[in-house]
Amino acid sequence: MLIELDDIAREYVVGGELVRALAGVTVHIEKGEWVAIIGQSGSGKSTLMNVIGCLDTPTRGTYRLNGHDVSRLSDDALADIRNREIGFIFQNFQLLPRETALANVELPLVYRGEKAKVRRARAIEALQKVKLDNRMLHKPTELSGGQRQRVAIARALAAEPSLLLADEPTGNLDSATGEEIVKLFEELHQQGHTIVLVTHEPKLAARCPRAVRLSDGLVVGDGPGEQVAFGGLRP
C-alpha cells in the first residue's frame, strides 16, 4: 500500500473560530492507482492534498506513505520525504521563467545533490517521456500553456517519485490542450505511475479509474471515477 490515511483530521483556528477542514478521513491507495480527489470549494480537498503531499500535518490520525509514518515528522524530515517520494504538478506550472525547460526539470535533482551528468540524463529522459525533448532549451515564455505543463510533469517525473500529485493540472488550459494533458496522464498510469489528481471538475474526475469525493471534510463517495464524479457513490 502506497498511501494509508486513517482517521485524518485537520483543524485550524481562524479569527477565533475552530475550522474543521478534515473531520476523519480514511483513504487507502495502492501503488499504480490513478485516483481523483474531487469536491467543491471548502470540501477539504486542498487540505487533504496538502496532507498527502507532506505540506501539512494532521491534527489527528495516521498517515503512512510508502511504509513510512509521516504523521508527526519535523519540517526538515517532511521536506526530505517530499523531495524523494512526491512529484508535484501544479495548476500554474511553477516554472522558473529565466531557466530553460531542461534546467527546470533538473531542479529537484539539484536539491537532491545528484551529479550534473546524472541530472542531465534523467531530465532529458523525462522530457522525452512527455514528448518535449525538441523544446528542452526553450524558456517557459517561449512555450505554450500545454508545453509548460508538460515541462512541469517532466520535472515531477525526473526525480522518480513514488507518487505524482497533481493539483487542478488542466485548470489553466483550454479544453483541447487539457485533453492532451489528460491523455498524457493516461499514458503515465499505463506505465505504472501512481497518480493522485485533485480537481473540482466532474468530467476530469470521471476519466480516472477511481475517485474519492469529499464534502465538509468527510469522504462521501469512493469508487469508480465516473460513478463518484456524477453519482456520488457512497463509500
C-alpha positions in Angstrom: 0.0 0.0 0.0 1.4 3.4 -1.0 -0.9 5.7 0.8 -2.6 4.9 4.1 -4.7 7.7 5.6 -6.5 6.6 8.7 -9.0 8.9 10.6 -7.2 12.0 9.4 -8.5 15.3 10.9 -7.1 18.8 10.3 -8.3 21.7 12.4 -7.4 25.4 12.3 -8.3 28.4 14.4 -9.2 31.3 12.1 -10.3 34.6 13.7 -11.0 32.8 17.0 -13.2 30.2 15.3 -12.3 26.5 15.0 -12.4 25.3 11.4 -12.5 21.5 10.8 -11.1 21.2 7.3 -10.9 17.4 7.6 -13.1 15.6 10.1 -11.9 12.0 10.0 -10.8 10.9 6.5 -9.8 7.3 5.8 -8.4 6.5 2.3 -6.0 3.8 1.2 -4.4 4.0 -2.3 -2.4 1.1 -3.8 0.8 1.6 -5.9 -0.1 2.1 -9.6 -3.6 3.5 -9.0 -4.9 6.7 -10.6 -7.2 8.4 -8.2 -9.1 11.7 -8.3 -9.9 13.7 -5.2 -13.0 15.7 -6.0 -15.0 18.2 -4.1 -16.3 21.8 -4.2 -14.6 24.7 -2.6 -14.5 24.2 1.1 -14.9 20.5 0.9 -11.4 19.8 2.3 -9.8 18.5 -0.9 -7.0 21.1 -0.8 -6.2 20.3 2.8 -6.2 16.6 2.0 -3.8 17.3 -0.9 -1.5 19.2 1.5 -1.5 16.3 3.9 -0.9 13.7 1.2 1.9 15.9 -0.2 3.5 16.3 3.2 3.0 20.0 3.1 0.9 19.9 6.2 0.5 17.5 9.2 -2.8 16.2 10.5 -4.2 17.3 13.9 -5.3 13.7 14.4 -4.9 10.4 12.7 -2.1 8.4 11.0 -0.6 8.9 7.5 1.8 6.3 6.2 3.4 7.0 2.8 5.3 4.1 1.2 5.5 2.4 4.5 6.8 5.4 6.5 4.6 7.1 9.2 4.9 10.7 8.2 2.1 12.0 10.5 4.4 13.7 13.1 7.7 14.3 11.3 9.7 17.5 11.6 9.6 20.1 8.8 13.1 19.0 7.6 12.1 15.4 7.6 8.9 16.2 5.7 11.0 18.2 3.1 13.2 15.2 2.6 10.1 12.9 2.1 8.7 15.4 -0.4 11.9 15.5 -2.4 12.3 11.8 -2.6 8.7 10.4 -2.7 6.4 13.0 -4.3 6.4 14.7 -7.7 4.2 17.8 -7.6 2.3 19.1 -10.7 0.6 22.5 -10.2 -2.2 24.4 -12.0 0.1 27.4 -12.6 3.1 25.3 -13.6 5.5 27.0 -11.1 8.5 27.1 -13.6 11.5 29.4 -13.2 10.9 31.9 -16.1 14.6 32.6 -16.7 15.6 29.0 -17.0 15.3 26.6 -19.9 12.9 23.7 -19.8 15.8 21.4 -19.2 17.1 23.4 -16.3 13.6 23.5 -14.7 13.3 19.7 -15.0 16.8 19.2 -13.4 15.9 21.4 -10.4 14.6 18.6 -8.0 17.7 16.6 -8.7 19.9 19.7 -7.8 18.2 19.8 -4.4 18.8 16.1 -4.0 22.5 16.5 -4.7 22.7 14.4 -7.8 25.8 14.8 -10.0 25.5 17.0 -13.1 25.7 14.1 -15.6 23.0 12.2 -13.8 20.8 15.2 -13.6 21.1 16.0 -17.3 20.5 12.4 -18.4 17.4 12.0 -16.2 16.0 15.4 -17.2 16.4 14.6 -20.9 14.7 11.2 -20.4 11.8 12.8 -18.6 11.3 15.4 -21.3 11.4 12.6 -23.9 8.7 10.8 -21.9 6.4 13.8 -22.2 7.4 14.3 -25.9 9.0 17.7 -25.4 12.7 16.9 -25.9 12.7 19.1 -29.0 11.9 22.1 -26.9 14.2 21.5 -24.0 16.4 24.6 -24.5 13.4 26.9 -24.7 12.3 29.1 -21.7 8.8 29.0 -20.3 7.8 32.2 -22.1 8.7 30.6 -25.4 6.3 27.6 -24.7 2.5 27.2 -24.9 0.5 26.5 -21.8 0.3 22.8 -22.6 4.0 22.7 -23.2 4.7 24.4 -19.9 2.5 21.8 -18.1 4.4 19.0 -19.9 7.7 20.5 -18.5 6.1 20.6 -15.1 5.1 16.9 -15.5 8.7 16.0 -16.7 10.1 17.8 -13.6 7.9 15.7 -11.4 9.0 12.5 -13.2 12.7 13.3 -13.2 13.0 12.6 -9.5 11.5 9.1 -10.0 8.9 9.7 -7.2 6.6 7.1 -5.7 3.7 9.4 -6.2 2.6 12.0 -8.8 0.4 14.6 -7.0 -1.4 16.9 -9.4 -3.4 20.0 -8.3 -6.0 21.0 -10.9 -3.5 20.2 -13.7 -5.8 21.3 -16.5 -7.2 24.4 -14.8 -5.2 27.0 -16.8 -5.5 25.2 -20.1 -8.1 25.4 -22.9 -10.2 22.2 -23.5 -8.1 20.8 -26.4 -4.8 21.3 -24.5 -6.3 20.0 -21.3 -7.4 16.8 -23.2 -3.8 16.3 -24.3 -2.6 16.5 -20.7 -5.3 14.0 -19.6 -4.1 11.6 -22.3 -0.6 12.0 -21.0 -1.7 11.1 -17.5 -3.4 8.0 -19.0 -0.1 7.0 -20.6 1.8 7.5 -17.3 -0.8 5.5 -15.5 -0.5 2.7 -18.0 3.3 2.8 -17.4 2.7 2.1 -13.7 2.9 5.5 -12.1 0.7 6.2 -9.1 -1.2 9.4 -9.7 -3.4 11.4 -7.3 -5.3 14.2 -9.1 -7.1 16.9 -7.1 -10.0 18.6 -9.0 -13.4 20.2 -8.7 -14.3 19.1 -12.3 -16.6 16.0 -12.6 -15.6 15.5 -16.2 -11.9 15.2 -15.2 -12.6 13.0 -12.2 -14.7 10.7 -14.4 -11.6 10.0 -16.5 -9.8 8.5 -13.5 -10.4 4.8 -12.7 -11.2 5.7 -9.1 -12.5 8.9 -7.4 -12.9 10.0 -3.8 -15.4 12.7 -3.2 -15.1 15.0 -0.2 -17.8 17.2 1.4 -17.4 19.1 4.7 -14.2 17.4 5.5 -15.6 13.9 5.1 -15.4 11.2 2.4 -18.9 10.9 0.9 -18.0 8.8 -2.1 -15.3 6.3 -3.1 -15.5 4.1 -6.1 -15.2 4.1 -10.0 -14.4 7.6 -11.2 -17.5 8.1 -13.4 -19.9 6.9 -10.8 -18.4 9.1 -8.0 -17.9 12.1 -10.2 -21.6 12.2 -11.4 -23.4 10.0 -9.0 -21.9 10.5 -5.6 -21.4 6.7 -4.9 -21.4 6.1 -1.1 -18.3 4.5 0.4 
